[in-house]
Amino acid sequence: MLQSIPSKLDIMTSHERIKPYINRTPVLSSDKINELCGCEVFFKCENLQKIGAFKARGGLNAALSLDKSLIEKGLCTHSSGNHAQAVALAAKLLHVKAYIVMPSNAPKPKVNGVLSLGAELIFCEPTLEARENGVKKIIEKTGAVFIHPFDNYDVIAGQATASKELLEEQPDLDAILAPVGGGGLLSGTGLTAKYFSKKAKVYAGEPEGAADAVLSFKSGKVEKAPFINTVADGLLTNLSEKTLEIIRDTVRDILLVNDEEIMAALKLVFENLKIIIEPSCAVPLAALIKNKEVFKNQQVGIILSGGNVDLSKLTF
Amino acid sequence: MLQSIPSKLDIMTSHERIKPYINRTPVLSSDKINELCGCEVFFKCENLQKIGAFKARGGLNAALSLDKSLIEKGLCTHSSGNHAQAVALAAKLLHVKAYIVMPSNAPKPKVNGVLSLGAELIFCEPTLEARENGVKKIIEKTGAVFIHPFDNYDVIAGQATASKELLEEQPDLDAILAPVGGGGLLSGTGLTAKYFSKKAKVYAGEPEGAADAVLSFKSGKVEKAPFINTVADGLLTNLSEKTLEIIRDTVRDILLVNDEEIMAALKLVFENLKIIIEPSCAVPLAALIKNKEVFKNQQVGIILSGGNVDLSKLTF
């Protein structure tokens, strides 16, 4: 269990630890998207990861880093969906129980995903406070070990392996874009670029309707979003102390986009890459398209974070 | 230009010829689909191929096999969509003109795909006769070279490379399933299994609403479908003499499915593999699910043929 910011070796070790259990996801590209963006874009398809999201990496790494004796009473977490599935998957692989506190408005495919992995589901009000109280009660009752969705160095080291694989295939990237919610993926991506690339700068895309990270990035303190109203349901949480510190050190900028731009980017991915992504996952591409001049003629990597979308709610 | 049934060496040569221009598409799998099917299924994702379909392989192979002096007046073909895009792509790479005769009811994404590749588009009535007449007129007028969508040994050898790549990654497959329209992909898959696998048996899925191949397979003559009515718009054509001969020699069985089964399989792929496929592409998985007992506990490959679907027409 890591007690400080993951080192290069920590990320390499984490990668070896989770490799047997995760998909080596493909890297896709599209001539039409390249043309539209004015640069070469390489999409790391974590929507094609186990449980349909990069969160499998962090959840598995954190669970597998714990001593077996510690986890025999089970794992628990709170999450709007993808991290919940990651912890449920880890518990299943380790043959222990999983207790998941989920907001009552979590998307149906994510709820079904958790249930189908055999986890015990506890619904709560869709606030951070209710989620944290829910987890507290579970721990008192069961003795299960809590795995935080992002304020956890092992989770961060796990998420870092997505961009590590991308750089193994495309070592000459000038930039890497990731979405930012709690900052687990973004801080991991920042560390990976720092350790494994000579030149790649890391940028985040963030929804205007959950614009906490951009404020925290500037002030240096964990800030709340002025308001919450966005289709990107996976990016609603604030940063944590741990993720903010790494992001301030390793990320170049955080770029804001609105829901219309997010949905246009989502459509572009559906139509040209022929893959299914959730709205949160379209945020970095929307940010790239909005800031074309920054990335002109560059080689740009984008982490496509997840594909757990309620298809019945999408219209084109 | 091949004058007889492609040999093992012909398929290997074809693969090397087209490799620089095609995507090495990923092979995906899903624990949930495996569970549901009672076997291990490996999906070769040709929906993630250039132009969104396996047809890029055959079209490019046929065009690149022709002497440069032969094609300076351009390439032409008739197609409901994916082969049209393949020929348009080949013409673009070879810097010659492409003339495409398309039925007036071709799906919009396929029409747009052809136009965006710079081809000249000629619409015709949605009958085979109208398509063939359209091509005849083009050849008389322009001197362009016709590339048939499937009654062409170079096209067949190109399509064969999809299952060749699949077998390179999964050499122990017990069975491979492909959809059947004109039979280019199916005959290529049959040849590949014969040449490159010790045990893989090849099966086709065919829509009940375009059930010509199953009749031809039995009678040994090219038959027409009793009626045409299916969502699988890419599988409407009859076999040809060339494809039928190979299919009779190399394919184990042709399995019929109805539109409801096709759309259920399509939904399963969207939700679990997180990729976009067109209805024609869901036919082999529907056939597998309908005939589970045939494939029980086996390792099964499925060629996912294409992803060019009009998303505005899909509802879940």
Interface residues (C-beta under 8 A of the other chain):
Chain A: N23 P26 L28 K32 N47 L48 G52 P109 S116 K267 F270 E271 L273 K274 I275 I276 I277 G307 L311 S312 T315 F316
Chain B: N23 P26 L28 K32 N47 L48 G52 P109 S116 K267 F270 E271 L273 K274 I275 I276 I277 G307 L311 S312 L314 T315 F316
